[in-house]
């Protein structure tokens, strides 16, 4: 599965990262893209799941 970080945004004292994770649907077999805006330190936790 492909994983990547697309953009890094900084607002005030917090740094945010837009993360995209590709998942395969168990029902149809199609790929699903899960996108979220997270703080930079939580991005690695997002990919561990």
PAZAPA-4460 file (N, C-alpha, C; in steps of 0.05 Angstrom, whole numbers, plus 32768, in hexadecimal, padded with zeros to 4 digits):
% residues 49
    n_x    n_y    n_z   ca_x   ca_y   ca_z    c_x    c_y    c_z   seq   type   mol
   8011   7FE8   8000   8000   8000   8000   8012   8019   8000     1      X     A
   800A   802C   7FF1   8019   8045   7FEF   8011   8058   8005     2      X     A
   8024   8065   8011   801F   8079   8025   8030   8091   801F     3      X     A
   8025   80A9   8022   8035   80C0   801E   802A   80D8   802C     4      X     A
   803C   80EB   8032   8035   8105   803D   8034   8119   8026     5      X     A
   801F   8127   8024   801C   8139   800D   8025   8155   8012     6      X     A
   801C   8161   8028   8022   817D   802D   8027   8181   804B     7      X     A
   8037   8195   8051   803B   819D   806D   8033   81BA   8070     8      X     A
   8022   81BF   8083   8017   81DA   8088   801F   81E3   80A4     9      X     A
   8026   81FC   80A7   802D   8205   80C2   801B   821D   80C8    10      X     A
   800D   821A   80DF   7FFB   8230   80E8   8002   8236   8105    11      X     A
   800B   824D   810B   8012   8254   8126   8029   8243   8130    12      X     A
   8024   8235   8146   8039   8224   8152   8035   8207   814B    13      X     A
   801F   8200   813D   801A   81E4   8136   8021   81DF   8119    14      X     A
   802C   81C8   8113   8033   81C1   80F8   8021   81AA   80F0    15      X     A
   8012   81AE   80DA   7FFF   8199   80D0   8009   818D   80B7    16      X     A
   8002   8173   80B3   8009   8164   809C   7FF1   8157   8090    17      X     A
   7FED   8158   8076   7FD8   814A   8069   7FE2   812F   8061    18      X     A
   7FD6   811A   806C   7FDF   80FE   8067   7FCA   80EF   8057    19      X     A
   7FD3   80DE   8045   7FC1   80CE   8034   7FCA   80B1   8037    20      X     A
   7FB7   809F   803E   7FBD   8082   8040   7FAB   8074   802C    21      X     A
   7FB6   8061   801E   7FA7   8051   800A   7F9F   8037   8017    22      X     A
   7F85   8030   8017   7F7B   8017   8021   7F6D   8008   800C    23      X     A
   7F6C   7FEE   800E   7F5D   7FDE   7FFB   7F43   7FD5   8008    24      X     A
   7F2D   7FDA   7FFB   7F12   7FD3   8005   7F0F   7FB5   8006    25      X     A
   7F06   7FAA   801D   7F02   7F8D   801E   7EEA   7F84   800E    26      X     A
   7ED6   7F96   800A   7EBE   7F8E   7FFC   7EC2   7F8D   7FDD    27      X     A
   7ECD   7FA3   7FD2   7ECF   7FA6   7FB5   7EEA   7FA2   7FAA    28      X     A
   7EFF   7FA4   7FBB   7F1A   7FA1   7FB1   7F25   7FBB   7FA6    29      X     A
   7F15   7FD0   7FA6   7F1E   7FEA   7F9C   7F2F   7FF8   7FB1    30      X     A
   7F3F   800B   7FA8   7F50   801A   7FBB   7F41   8032   7FC5    31      X     A
   7F45   8038   7FDF   7F38   804E   7FED   7F4E   8060   7FF7    32      X     A
   7F4C   807A   7FF3   7F5F   808D   7FFD   7F54   809A   8017    33      X     A
   7F63   8098   802C   7F5C   80A4   8045   7F6E   80BD   804A    34      X     A
   7F62   80D5   804A   7F71   80ED   804D   7F6A   80FB   8068    35      X     A
   7F7E   8106   8075   7F7A   8114   808E   7F8F   812A   8091    36      X     A
   7F87   813E   80A0   7F9A   8153   80A9   7FA1   814D   80C6    37      X     A
   7FBA   8148   80CB   7FC3   8141   80E6   7FDB   8152   80EE    38      X     A
   7FE0   8154   8108   7FF8   8161   8111   800F   814F   8109    39      X     A
   8026   815B   8103   803D   814D   80F8   8046   8136   8109    40      X     A
   8044   8138   8123   804D   8123   8135   803A   810A   8135    41      X     A
   8022   810D   812C   800F   80F7   812C   800D   80E9   8111    42      X     A
   801C   80F3   80FD   801A   80E7   80E2   8025   80CA   80E2    43      X     A
   803A   80C4   80F0   8044   80A9   80F1   8031   8096   80FE    44      X     A
   8023   809F   8113   800F   808E   8120   7FF8   8087   810C    45      X     A
   7FF1   8099   80FB   7FDB   8095   80E8   7FE2   807F   80D5    46      X     A
   7FFC   807D   80CC   8004   8068   80BA   8008   804D   80C7    47      X     A
   800B   804C   80E1   800E   8032   80EF   7FF5   8023   80F1    48      X     A
   7FDE   8030   80F0   7FC4   8023   80F2   7FBE   8013   80D9    49      X     A
***
